């Protein structure tokens, strides 16, 4: 298994678990969790996670890593722009902690995409 596939598969599993966990009241994710999410964001995490599992097993991980990377960067940057951050907060319940996490995930995904053999 190559790095692109492995990373996509692992990220898919993590996103799927985070999405599922977000549906339950817990201190990590969810409406009242440290990484604030809501039902819409939990659904998006489940979809992205399932897609990551699919592409990770089918050998199409590099495109997934690139896409999730750029989505993470865009969400992270937008989360720090005044006015837009309040829109994200109300629509997806994104707080500062998850904005930073989106940036980190975006950078790591793009690092894997551009740095690992495709």
C-alpha positions, 0 to 999 in steps of 0.5 A, spaced: 500 500 500 502 506 498 503 512 502 497 516 499 492 510 499 494 509 507 494 516 509 487 517 505 485 511 509 487 513 515 484 520 515 477 517 512 477 512 518 478 518 523 473 523 519 468 517 520 469 516 527 469 524 529 463 524 525 459 519 528 462 521 535 459 528 534 452 525 534 453 523 541 454 528 547 461 528 549 467 533 551 471 532 545 466 534 539 459 535 538 455 542 540 458 542 547 465 539 545 471 542 545 471 542 538 465 544 536 461 541 531 453 540 529 449 535 526 451 538 519 458 538 520 458 531 523 454 529 516 459 532 512 465 528 516 461 522 515 461 523 508 468 525 507 470 519 512 466 514 507 469 517 501 476 517 504 475 509 506 473 508 499 479 511 495 484 509 500 482 502 498 481 503 491 488 506 490 485 514 489 488 517 495 492 522 492 486 526 489 482 525 496 489 528 500 489 534 495 482 535 496 481 535 503 488 539 504 485 545 500 478 544 504 482 544 510 486 550 508 480 554 506 476 553 512 482 554 516 483 561 513 476 563 512 475 561 520 479 567 522 476 572 517 472 577 521 464 576 519 465 570 515 467 566 522 461 568 525 457 565 519 461 559 520 460 559 527 452 559 526 452 554 520 457 549 522 458 551 529 466 552 528 470 555 533 477 557 534 480 550 536 477 547 530 479 552 525 486 551 527 485 543 526 482 545 519 489 548 518 493 543 521 489 537 517 490 542 511 497 543 511 499 535 513 494 533 507 497 537 502 504 535 505 502 528 503 499 530 497 505 534 494 511 530 498 509 523 497 510 518 491 503 518 487 
